[in-house]
Amino acid sequence: MTIATASTKETSGESQEEIVVHSGDSYISGDQARLNHKWQYDPDTETFLLGLPKVELHVHLDGSFDPEILHAYLGSSEDIYDRPDTETFLLGLPKVYFCFALLCFALFRFPPPTSLPRANYELIMFLHLCLHLHLCLYFVVELHVHLDGSFDPEILHAYLGSSEDIYDRLPTETRCPWDDSTTIPIRSAIEECRTSQDLHSLCSCRGKRSLHEMIICFEHFIPIVRGDLGLLEELAHNFVKRQAAQNIVYTEVRYSPHLLAEGGDFVATDDVKVDAEPVLDAVTKGLRRGEKEYGVKVNQILCCIAWRPDWAEDVINLAHERRNNVPCAIVGVDIAAGEEHFDKVNYPHLDHEAAFQRAKELKLNITIHAGEVGNTEFVERAVNDYGASRIGHGYRIVSNSSIMDEMKIKGIHFETCPTSSLETGGWDFKADEGKGKDWKEHPTVKMFDHGLSVGLNSDDPAVFDTSLTWQFRIAIGKMGLSKNCLCKSVYDSINAAYISNEEKASLRKLIDEYVSLYDTI
């Protein structure tokens, strides 16, 4: 294990300490380190001090963690590096410790020498990476995040325990939207969740690499909140709190008010009229409270649902009616939960194009999920036929350079979501045998290399057990993207945001000032 000891040297007549790093085979106490100091004590006194029974009242447990144990733990499983829990190092740095973080970062501005023993080298590199992220991306913007994909399972579990009859109001089962013959159990699955962690496991989608499996996760927890306006307001408020904790200064949150309303479902039911306005009112109220309390600028995007074209016209009307209803206005529309609606051969009944022609006539801002798991041509259709100025995901276009050229010329912004792309199968990687996936081959990297406008986003942080902070960690730590590249992604997101030019200028100024501060360290 590496420890640091001090020696002295004479400079201009003054005695100065020089820190020397050396290694040993076991943990060495401060007293033993003192013996390595060139200021020698009387041998009898040294022996006495080493053997003296001692009392210590001020020592931090977390400041005493042995790097050898930490390193051994990191080597015990490959997925430890992929766990988002590590982000607590970033989120746990209070702003009052910002100057301390700057000082620490100054010490590790350049990678530590490779001559250090491996355990200590990797630990310091990890701290270096965390501080690098914390500093160069202290203020960020998120454009692609779903409100219902951000619901805190702790809040949901507490709500389930608040009344015995909540379980009775849950549906027994629901039908699968892409396979009417398949049912998804709801009530029994939720009743089996004894703890919030059980509910979290039920409602998260890791390791399945399927967009349909992700939708099934939504089918489990959406019935818990459906039609409960007070709960939806609380969850919206909590969403803003979570964004603020990640230093997000502007965000556009999207959701389907119809899906969250009483009677809403992915599968249409005859004679069920869905009133989305009470949900819209409740969510807006929660977002406004959060915006005022936490200082995050928030706007909303209303989602059509691919499987429910019967809601599309109402979504467009609501977006138009409330586009100037600030704060937390409706600034755009989307189509989410699949790309089947583009496929007029196999899914002619899912057509949304007429509604989006009206959206174009009303000059509404349009962003559409396309090219996530669907064909490359769906991206072209979203832009050329539906009027999209932004694309949710769009990973499949990297296989066609001519389409990338077209999107670059048209200034289309791509809302990429690294963790989501892995879990939905949007990133169709071909792992070399024995090597696993190579994040440096991710479509996001290829989009950056091609000069496209690209932003990083978390998509459904609760469902994918992740965060926006973690997406930047992946980008810099696994994709190998530079600080300048990540800063560009923030600027690209600002430029593509559905806000006024004055608001964009204000956000750019904030980022400019922070980047300048970083560059002076």
N, C-alpha and C positions, 0 to 999 in steps of 0.2 A: 504493500500500500504506500502511496506517496504522502509524505508530510513535508512541511516547510519548517526550517530552522533558521536562526539568524547568526550571522557573523559580523564582525566590525571591521572597518577600515578607516584609515585616517585620510581626510580630505580637507585641505586648507586649515589644518590644525583642529578640525572638529571631528568628533567620533560619530560615525554614521553606521546604521544597521544595513546589512545586505542580506536579502532573503535568498536562501538556497533551497531548491527542491531536490529531495533525495528519496529513496525508497527503502522499505524494510519489509520484514515478513509478517509482522503482526501490528496490531494497533498499539501506538506508543502514547503514553500519557503526556500531559503538558510538562510534568516534572522531568520525565525522561528526555523530552525535547530540550528542556532547559540545560541538561547535561551536555548536549551537543553544541551549545553556545560557546563561543571562544572566551567569554568572560567566565573563567573558572572559579568556582567556590572552593573553600577548604573541603578536602575529600570527606572528612568526618561529618561536616555539615551536610554535604550532598547525600551521604548515606542516611543520615538522620531524617532529612526531608522526604526521601523516597519511602522510608519505612513508617513515617508518621501517619497514624490513623487520622482521616480528615472528614470534615463535614462540608457539604456544598449545598447552598440554598438557591442558587441562581444558575440553572443550566437548562437549556431548551432541548427537549427530546428530539424534535425534528431537525435541530441544528447539530445533532450527534449521530445521525444516520450514517452507517458505514457504507461507503461507495462500493465496496466489494460485494456486500449483500445486495445492494440495489442492482449492481451489474449482473449478479447471478440470477436475480429475479427476472431481469429483462431478457436473459437468455433462456428462461424456462419455457417460454411460449412465444411463437411468432406473432400472435395477434395482440400482444401487450402494446406494441408500438401503434397499433391501429385503434386503440381504445380512446374515445373522446374524453375520458376522465382526466387525461393529462392536461387538458386545456385549463383545468382549475388553477394551474400555475399562472396562466395569463390572467384569467378572470379574477384571481385572488389578489392581484396587485392593486391595492387601493390607489386612488389618484393622489392621496397625500404622500405616498411613497414614490411619486414619479421621479423626483430628483435623485432619490436613492437608486432607482432603476437606471437612470442615466449614468450615474457613477459606476454601477456594476457593469453596464454595457460598455463603458469606456475601457474597462479592464479587459473585456473579452471582444473588443471590436474586431480583432483579427483572430482567426482560428488559433487555438493553443498549440504549442509545439508538439509534434508527433512523437517526440522522445519521451513524453510522459507515459507511464504504464497505461495499458488499454482501458482498464476500468475507470480511471480518473479522467482520461482523455475523452471517453464517450460521455461521461457525466457532465464535464465542462462544456463539451460540444452541445449537449442537450440544453443546458442553461443558456449557452450562447444563442441557440436557435430560438428559444422562448423569448429572450430579451430582444432579439432581432425583430421578431414578429411584433412584440408589444410596442416597440418604438416606431418602426417604419410604417406601421398600419394602425396607428392609435385611433384614427378617425376613419370610418369606412361607411360604405353605402350598400344597401341590399335591395335589389329590385324583384327578385323571384323567391318569395317565401309564402307558403300557404298558412293561413291562420289555423285551419282545422288540423293541419299537419304539425302544428306547434303546441297543441293542447298539453298542458302539464299533467302527467298521469297522477301526480300527488294530489292535485286539485280534484281530478275525476274520482279518485279512490275515496277521498274525504267526502265528496258529494254522495257517492253511493252509500256510505255509512251513515249519512245524516238522516235517513228515513227508510223504514222497512219496506214501504210500498214502491220505492223506486224500481226495484227489480221486477215488480209485478207489471210495471208500465212498459218494460222492454219487450220487443217482439220476440217470439220464440225462435224465429228464423227469418231469413230473407233469401230471395233468389239471386243467383249470380247473373249480372247483366249481360255477359257474353255467352252464357249457357243457361237457358231458362230451365233446363232439367236438373240443374245442380242447385242445392240449397246450402246456405251458410248458417250454422247454429249461432244464435246471438245470446239469448238469456242464459243458457246453461254454461256457455263459455265464460261469461262474465261472473256468474255465481261461483265458479271454481277459483276465481282470483281472491285469495285470502289476504294478500298484502298489495301495497302499491307497486312493488316490484313484479308481482305476478301479473298485474294489469299492464304494467309497462312492457313486459315480455309478450303479452297477447297482442298489444297494440303497436309493437315495433316490427320492422321488417328488415332483418339483417341476415345475409347469407343465402337468400332465396333467388336473387338475381332475376326477378320477375315483376313487371309492372302490374300484372293481374294479382299477384300475391300482395302487393302493396295496397291495391284497392280493397282486397279482403280485410286487411288490417283496419282500414277506414270503416268498413262495414261493421266491425266489432265495436268501435267506440263512438261513432257518430250518433247511434240511437240513445246513448246516455245523455247527450246534450240537446238533442233535437227538440226544438220548441221551448226550451227553458231559457227565457230571456235574461233572467238574473244571472244564471250561470254563464251564458254567452258573454254578457258584459264583463264579468269577472275574468274570464279567460282572455278577452281582448285586452283588458287592462294589464294582465300578467304578461301578455305577449310584448307589450311596449317595455315593460320592466326588463324582460329578458334581452331585448334589443339594446337597451341602454347599458346593460351589464357587459355587452360586447363592444362598446364604444361606437355603435352604429348611430350616425347623426341624421341619416335620412333613410326611410324605408317605404316601399310600396308593398302592402300586404294584400294577398288575393284570397278569395274564397267564393263559394256558391251560397248565397243567402237562401236559395230554394232548398238546397240539400240539407241545410241546418234548420229549416222551418218545419212546423208541424205538418206531417203528411209527405215530407220530402223523402225520396228514395232514388237509388240509381235506376231502379226498374219502375216504369210507369204503372200506376194502378188506375183502373177505370173510375171515373166520377170523383177523383180526389183533387180538390182545388187547393193549390199551395199559395199561401200569402207570404211573400218574402219580405215585405216592408217592416214588420215588427222586428225581424232578425236584423235587418239593416240598421234600424234605429238603435237596437241594443248594442250591437257591435260598435257602431259609431260612437255611442256614448262612452263605452269602455275605452276605446282608442283615444278619445279626446281627454278623458281623465288621465290616461297614461302619458299622453303628449305633454299635458300641463305639468304633471308631477315629475317626469323624468327628462324633459327637454329634448325628446327625439321628435323630429318632424316626420309625420306619418300621413300617407295617402292610401287610398284603397283602389283595388282592381276587382271588378266583379267577373266571376267565372261562369260561363256556360258549361254544362256537363255534356261530354260527347254522347252519352247514352240517353240524354233528355233534350232533344231538339225542340220539344214542346215548351220548354222554358226560355228558349233563346230570345224570342221577341220581347218578353218581359224584362230580361236582363238588359237588353239594349235600351229599353224605355227608362228603366230605373237609373242606368248610368247617365243618360242624357238629362233626366230631371234633376239629378243631384251632382252634376259635374261642377257646379259653382258653390256647393254647400260646404263651405270651409268653416273650421279646420277639418282635416281628415276627409277631404272631398273624394268623390269617385273620379279617378283620372284616366281610366281605361277599362277595356274588356278583354276577355281571354276565352279560350276553349280548353278545358282540362279533362283529365281522367281517361285519356286514350286518344288515338289518332284514327280510329275506325271510321269516323265521320268523313274522312277524306276518301275513303274507299267506296265509291258509288256503285261498284259492281256487286260486292258482297254485303254492303250495308246501305242500300239506297234510302232506307227509312231514317237514317241518322243525319240527314242533310241540314247544315247550319248556314249554308251560303247566302240564302235570301236575307236572313237576319243581319249578316255581316255586310251585305250590300247597303243595307239601311244604316248600319254603323258608319260606313264610309261616307254616306251622304250627310250624316250628322257631324262628320269630322271628329268622331271619337278616336282616341288613341287605341291602337290594337296591338296586342301581343298574343301569340298563339303557341301552344305546345306543338312542336313539329320536329320530325327527324330525331326523336328521342329513341324510339324503338321501331318507328315506321320508316317508310322509304324516303330516299333523298328527295324525290319529286314532291313530297308533302311540304318540304320547306319552300320550294318554288311556288307551290299553290298557295301557301299561307301568305306569302309576300305579294304575288302577282294577282291572285284572285280574291283573297280575303282582305288585303290591305294592311298586313302586319308590318310594323316598323321594327319590331323586336321579335325574336324567336326564343321560346323556352326550350333550352337544351340544344337541339339541332346537330347532335354529334355525327349523324350519318353523312353529312355533307363532306367530311374530310376525305371521303373516297372519290370525290369528283371535284377536281381543281377548277373546272370551268364554272361550276355552280358557286364555288367559293369566290372566284373572281367576280361573278355577278353580284353576290351579296356584299362584297367589299365596295364595289362601285356604287351600289345603292345605299351604302351606309347602314346596313342592317346590323343591329346589335344582338349578340348571342348571350343569353342568360345561362351560363353553364353552372352545373352543380356536381362537383366531383364525386362525393360520397353517394349521392343519389344515382349517378350514372352507373356506379358499380353495383348498387343493390337492385336496380330495376332492369339491368341488362342493357341499358342504353350504351354503355361502353362495351362493345363487342370485341373484347380482347382475345387474342389467341396466345395463351401463355406457353412459353417454351417448357418442355418437360423438365421438371426439377427446379425451374427458376421462378415459377409463379408469374404474377402480373408485373408488368413494367410500367410504372406511372409515367415515365418519360415518353412513353408512346401514347399517352392519353390524347383523345381528340382535342381537348382544351389546349394542349401544347402546340398541336398542329395548327389550330386556329390562330394562336398568337404568332406562330412562325409565318403564317400566311398574311399577317397584317390585318386581320379582322378586328372588329370592335367586340371585345369580350369582357364579361364581368363574372365574378365569382359569387355564388349564392348557396344557401343551405337547403332550399326547396321545402322539405318536411322534416325539420330538425328533431321533433319528438319521435316520429315514425322511424327515422333512420338513426336515431340516437347520436346526433351530431350537432354541429353549430356552424355559424359563419366563421368564427375564429378557427375552427378545425379545418375548414376548407382552405384557408390561407396557409395553415400549417402543412397541409398536403401539397399545396402548390410550391412552397419554398423548400420543404424538406424531402418530398418524394418526386415531384415533377422536375425539380431543379430550376424553377423559374427565379429570375433575379429580383432584387428589390425594385429596380426600375420597371420591370415588367408588371409586378404586382401593383405598383403605384399607377401605372398606365391603366390597369383594369379598373381601379377606383375612378379615375378620370373618365374612362369610357362609360362607366355606369352613370356618372353624373351627367355626361353629355346625352345619354339615352333616356334619362329620367323624364317622366311626364310632369314637369314643373316649368315655371317661367324662366326666361333667360336670366332675370335678376336673381332668382333663387339658385340657379346653377352657378352663377358668378360668386355668390356668397359661399357656397360649398367648396368651390375651387379655391377660393381665398383661404378657407380653413385648412384645406389639405396642403396648399402651397406653404403656409406658415409652418405647418408641422414638418413637412419635408425639409424645409430650410433649417429648422431646429435640429433635425436629425443629422443633416449634413455638416453642421458646425461642431458636432460632438467629437 
